[in-house]
Amino acid sequence: MVKICCIGAGYVGGPTMAVIALKCPDVEVVVVDISAPRIDGWNSDSLPIYEPGLDDVVKQCRGRNLFFSTDVERHVAEAGIVFVSVNTPTKTRGLGAGKAADLTYWESAARMIADVSRSDKIVVEKSTVPVKTAEAIEKILTHNSKGIRYQILSNPEFLAEGTAVQDLFSPDRVLIGGRETPEGRAAVKTLRDVYARWVPDDRIITTNLWSAELSKLAANAFLAQRISSVNAISALCEATGADVAEVANSIGKDSRIGPRFLAASVGFGGSCFQKDILNLVYICECYGLPEVATYWRQVIRINDYQKSRFVNRVVASMFNTVAGKKVAVLGFAFKKDTGDTRETPAIDVCKGLVGDKAVVSIYDPQVTEEQVQRDLAMNKFDWDHPRHLQPMSPSAAKHVAVSWDAYEAARGAHAVCILTEWDEFRRLDYQRMYDAMHKPAFLFDGRNVVDPDMLRRIGFVVYSIGKPLDRWLKDMPAVA
């Protein structure tokens, strides 16, 4: 087998290459990145990302056939297969601002590959990219080829954070798209043979390039659509006295619908959903499909509505003001079992509370104070650029503190907001928490983590997403 190199040591590149190295012990796998601190992290005992099971995989392979390096050009030049897993942020200015993907880092990677290559290469798109990106990359490589032949493949990732290692060990499918030429089919077979070391043949799907690129955007759009759909129903449940959990359970029993991604919440987050849908919207507009663009844009609007609806409920319930009041926020990551905060709903909720002059105290078991402060000081979309290119406002987070445990965060608070579904939040001593809070003590459950009836017996005024409202909340309606 040829040497494999991956450009980009982030949430996708690091875990994916670690599993490939584990499953293909005779293949040398190198992950390269220009960020020395990130590479140092991968070479240390404290990995730069938290993912259950990842430590064990990396430690088994690192130094044997898995390496992390900042010597980007040398390892790219030596590799036969080059995965590209670089940032594809949403553009913040110029044509397509706020929707289109910024392919600056992808183009830079392609030009570097062309500059250093001395042998034929298979270049694999691992980042989520717009449809037809492969064509642009192909043109850059071809026009700078110096006689080197390149085959471009699309191999999008379908990892869920928190279960990424298990997803890599036992994927629903591995998708490989390539050109429908003899050379393209040969390249597809080469990559297929890598995955075939551990993935059953019927789970490896091959398509043309454009189908593979679009499948990734479509998959994330469909998943986000389900979340926005149940969140839209959650608002109606509160208005009518229905229980969104009972509604979701009922419709999820329909085999045509299924039960997954039907948990109502304060909103979806993560690095992919919003970015990919905005990208899809822009592509639809470019191809003269405004009705399709409007359809997918509404998925984002419902998600934004759900976050603002939550903040409005908090403020309205607390006598229509949170100025000077301490609000404890439990959970800052966008979902449990990950330290990832990209596009987490907690950012918008915290900014909304701070905007009403609340004093916010945050606890999350996997998110550092530095990361919280960075996220709250950052402009929208800037999170997807390398860290040294992320402009921040130094004063944006001055009303926010980070606590070392949930009880300390809630001490002296007027309200608690649960924004991540960490398992430990289900086991907290809420009586102890209640006793240390100002009264009336409010609890706003944005993930339906705790039993509202139990909390009401303790004495809390409780709001749970999509659940029947208690009398207090009915008497103080939230007006958008």
Protein Blocks (a to p, Z undefined) as FASTA:
>chain_A
ZZdddehjafklmmmmmmmmmmmmmbccddddfblklmmmmmmmbdfbdcehklmmmmmm
goplgccdfblmlmmmmpmbdcddddddddfedehihkaccfklmmmmmmmmmmmpcbdc
ddddfbdcdehklmmmmmmmmmmnnopacdddddddfbdehilmmmmmmgfbdcdddddd
fklmmmmmmmmmmmmmmpcfklpccddfklmmmmmmmmmmmmmmmmmmmmmmmmmmmmno
pafklmmmmmmmpmklopghpaccfbdedjklmmmmmmmmmmmmmnopaklmmmmmmmmm
mmmmmmmmmmmmmmmmnooiaehiacddehjbfbehiabfghiaklmmmmmmmmnopacd
dddfkbcfklmmmmmmpcehklmpcfklmccdfklmmmpccdfbfklmmgopabdcdfbf
cfklmmpcfklmmmmpccddddddfkomacfklmmmnopacddehiacdfklmmmccdZZ
